[in-house]
Amino acid sequence: MMDLTLLTPHLPKRKNMSVNADKTMERCLAAWKNLKNVQKNEVLELADVSAATLHKTYKQGHISAGVAIALAKVAGLSPQYLCGGADKAGKFTARTLNTFLETNGIHNPYEAPEEEKPEPALFVAAPPAEAVCDICGMDDDDDDGMDSEELAILLESLIIRSYYRKDCAERLLKVTELLLGD
């Protein structure tokens, strides 16, 4: 299973995941009381929260995604169960984790199958006429121009950004055309 320390920074911090506050309070308190001190510290570390935050969870019934996942993992319970979204306790597995994330609209970047990842949008369309390129008309003698390292950084950033945004793919196409002289 994936390392949860890589997932927790991507989770919403303040969004309440509880479906039923009373069930969340009861179930989280029971799970917390059944843990040893070492396990309690592991929950706090995984969720990156203080003990006071967890105290609020089982006193008010509000639970964040990070706390739900961390407590569920260490206690061996389904995060949906802790949040009051399921009546069966269930075990903590990759499937229950993915179900919890999907149910709450949270993208799990580490569990997506390869075929579901978006293809890079490189060279998807002709660049718009108004596309502006900062390297247009640069002379090698120009002291204010970019050196090769800066140009490499610019290209790398455009390649990465083009993966997610169509307008960056169009810019990358324009820059490539300018550099190749096409």
SEVEXMAR-53486 format. One record per residue (C-alpha): x, y, z. Coordinates in Angstrom, 2 decimals, padded with zeros to 5 digits, m for minus. Layout:
<recs>
       x       y       z
       X       Y       Z
...
</recs>
This chain:
<recs>
       x       y       z
  000.00  000.00  000.00
  001.09  003.55 m000.59
  002.95  005.66  001.93
  000.27  007.84  003.56
  002.80  010.53  004.40
  002.85  011.29  000.66
 m000.95  011.54  000.50
 m001.74  013.66  003.57
 m000.34  016.96  002.26
 m002.84  016.74 m000.62
 m005.89  016.30  001.60
 m008.25  019.14  002.57
 m007.30  020.30  006.07
 m010.44  021.97  007.34
 m013.24  020.23  005.44
 m015.48  018.15  007.71
 m015.79  014.60  006.36
 m018.31  013.45  008.95
 m021.58  012.10  007.59
 m023.08  011.71  011.05
 m021.51  013.68  013.90
 m022.85  011.41  016.66
 m021.50  008.26  015.01
 m018.19  010.01  014.29
 m017.81  011.05  017.93
 m018.64  007.58  019.24
 m016.54  005.63  016.75
 m013.48  007.88  016.89
 m013.48  007.90  020.69
 m013.73  004.11  020.79
 m010.96  003.72  018.21
 m008.74  006.23  020.02
 m009.23  004.56  023.41
 m008.28  001.16  021.95
 m004.92  002.45  020.71
 m001.67  002.27  022.63
  000.30  005.48  023.17
  002.74  004.60  020.37
 m000.19  004.13  018.00
 m001.78  007.40  019.12
  001.46  009.20  018.34
  001.52  007.50  014.93
 m001.99  008.82  014.20
 m000.99  012.34  015.18
  002.15  012.14  013.07
  000.40  010.68  010.00
 m002.41  013.25  010.16
  000.03  016.04  011.04
 m002.28  017.33  013.80
 m002.09  017.97  017.53
 m003.81  015.93  020.22
 m006.19  018.87  020.72
 m007.42  018.50  017.14
 m008.19  014.83  017.71
 m009.87  015.72  021.00
 m012.22  018.02  019.03
 m012.96  015.17  016.65
 m014.39  012.88  019.28
 m015.99  015.72  021.26
 m017.71  017.55  018.35
 m017.93  014.91  015.63
 m016.03  016.93  013.05
 m013.25  015.01  011.31
 m010.83  016.01  008.57
 m009.78  013.65  005.78
 m006.26  013.40  007.21
 m007.45  012.47  010.69
 m010.00  009.98  009.30
 m007.40  008.24  007.14
 m004.65  008.23  009.77
 m006.93  006.97  012.56
 m008.49  004.40  010.24
 m005.10  003.08  009.13
 m003.64  002.76  012.62
 m006.86  001.38  014.14
 m007.40 m000.95  011.17
 m010.89  000.41  010.44
 m012.58  001.77  007.34
 m012.42  005.59  007.15
 m016.05  005.59  005.95
 m017.04  003.81  009.15
 m015.26  006.38  011.33
 m017.04  009.22  009.50
 m020.45  007.61  009.95
 m020.84  006.82  006.26
 m020.92  003.05  006.72
 m022.47  000.91  009.43
 m020.00 m001.98  009.17
 m016.62 m001.38  010.74
 m014.70 m002.94  007.85
 m010.93 m003.11  007.62
 m008.55 m000.46  006.34
 m007.49 m001.49  002.82
 m006.48  000.25 m000.39
 m010.03 m000.31 m001.60
 m011.68  001.27  001.46
 m009.24  004.17  001.24
 m010.03  004.74 m002.44
 m013.76  004.49 m001.77
 m013.44  007.08  000.99
 m011.47  009.45 m001.24
 m013.84  009.03 m004.20
 m016.94  009.46 m002.02
 m015.57  012.74 m000.71
 m014.38  013.99 m004.10
 m010.69  013.80 m003.24
 m008.30  012.82 m006.01
 m005.78  010.18 m004.98
 m002.70  010.91 m007.11
 m000.92  007.72 m006.08
 m003.57  005.12 m006.87
 m004.80  006.19 m010.34
 m004.27  003.48 m012.94
 m001.85  004.41 m015.71
 m004.54  004.39 m018.44
 m006.61  006.99 m016.56
 m003.84  009.56 m016.38
 m004.30  012.37 m018.90
 m002.06  012.39 m021.91
  000.21  015.40 m022.29
 m001.43  018.08 m024.38
  001.72  018.80 m026.36
  001.16  020.17 m029.84
 m002.59  019.76 m029.65
 m003.52  022.84 m031.62
 m002.00  025.57 m033.72
 m000.83  028.48 m031.61
 m003.17  031.46 m031.53
 m002.19  034.50 m033.58
 m001.82  036.59 m030.45
  000.62  034.17 m028.78
  003.54  036.13 m027.42
  006.97  034.68 m026.97
  009.63  036.35 m024.85
  012.47  034.88 m026.86
  011.32  036.30 m030.21
  013.97  038.41 m031.87
  016.71  037.56 m029.36
  020.23  037.95 m030.63
  023.13  035.92 m029.33
  024.98  039.20 m028.72
  022.15  040.62 m026.62
  023.27  041.01 m023.00
  019.68  041.23 m021.81
  018.74  037.89 m023.43
  018.57  034.50 m021.79
  021.54  032.22 m021.48
  021.22  028.53 m022.31
  020.50  027.56 m018.69
  017.62  030.02 m018.43
  016.26  028.82 m021.76
  016.43  025.19 m020.59
  014.52  026.11 m017.42
  011.89  027.94 m019.49
  011.43  024.96 m021.79
  011.25  022.47 m018.92
  008.61  024.54 m017.16
  006.59  024.87 m020.37
  006.76  021.12 m020.95
  005.54  020.41 m017.43
  002.80  023.04 m017.59
  001.68  021.87 m021.05
  000.84  018.54 m019.46
 m001.98  020.23 m017.53
 m002.95  023.32 m019.54
 m003.81  023.65 m023.22
 m002.65  027.29 m023.43
  000.82  026.25 m022.23
  000.91  023.51 m024.86
  000.21  026.18 m027.47
  003.04  028.33 m026.09
  005.39  025.36 m026.16
  004.51  024.73 m029.79
  005.23  028.38 m030.66
  008.58  028.34 m028.80
  009.54  025.08 m030.50
  008.71  026.54 m033.92
  010.80  029.62 m033.17
  013.76  027.60 m031.94
  013.68  025.20 m034.87
  013.08  027.95 m037.39
  009.98  026.36 m038.86
</recs>
